[in-house]
Amino acid sequence: MNNKQLEEQMIENYKREEHMMILVFAQWCINHDLDPAALYHSAYPDQPNNEALQQALDLTVTKEEAGEVPDDTVLGVLSLFGNEELAFIVTQEIDKRPSQNR
């Protein structure tokens, strides 16, 4: 494998992992009756609609069908990809919950 192929493979791996992060975020929102697009817009008001988020929404399931997505998991993946603004908005939503639902 030459350097160009290795670089392309790394980029593709990053994109797959980024899509997984977006899916985790979107499913977490669905599980907590939150609008993923609205939260994203709160974090990044100057960005247009996120196409990857729209694609992830097509893959989400109802909260009744979904497994739990722990708060720490969604915050961890957002931080891993440098989405600190979105992690801040998620943290605000977590803080709004009654303490027994955290």
N, C-alpha and C positions, 0 to 999 in steps of 0.2 A: 504494500500500500504506500503510495507516494504522499508527500506532504499535502498536496491539493485534495486528494481523496480523504485523508485523515481530517483535514479542516472541514470538508463538506460533511463528513460523518458527525463531527463534533457539533456543527451547526444544527444538523437534523436532530441529534439527541437533545440539544438544548430546546429546540422548538417543541418536541414531543413532551418534554418535562414541563415547559411553560404552559402548554395546553392542559396538562394534567393539573397544574396549579390553578388555572382558571376554572377547570371543572370542579375542583375541590371547593373553591370559593363560591361558585354558583350553587353547588349542592348544599353547602352550609347555609347560604342565604335562604334557599327554598325550605330547608329543614326548620328554619326559624321565622318563617313567614315574612321574609324581607325581600325586597326587589333588588336583585344583583345589579341591574343597570343603573338604578337610582343611587345605590351606594358607590358604584364606580364613578358615576358623574359627580358625586359629592367629593370624592377624593381627587378627581382629575377634571374639574369643570371646563377646562380649555380644550380638552380632547374630544374629538367627534365620537360617535358611537363606535364601540370596540367590536370589530368583526369576530375576533376570536371568542369574545364573551357571548356573542349571539350564537356562534356555533356550539359552544359549551352548553348553553341553555337548551339546545335541541337534544342534548345527551342526558340532561338531568331527569330524575324521576320524582314522583310525588314524595312528600316527606314520609308518608305511610309505607312506601316501598323502599325507601332509602335506609341505609345503615346510618348510624350516628357518625357525624363528623365532629370530633372534639374541637373545642375552641383553640386549644394549643396547637392542633394540627393545622388549622387554617392560618393562624397567626404565624406559625413556623414556615409554611410554604410561601406565604406572602413576603416575609422577611428574607427568605432565601433568594427570592428573585428581585429584591430591592424595591418592593411595593410598600414602602414604609407609610406613605400617605393612606393607602387603602387599609393597611393594618391598623392605623390610628382610627379610621372610621369604624372598622370592625370592633375594635376595643370599646369605642363609644357605645356601640349597639349592645355589646356584652354587658357593659356597665348599666344599661337601662333596664336589664332584666331584674325581676325580683331575686333576691339572694338565693332562694331555694332552687331556682332554675339555672343556676350557673354551673 
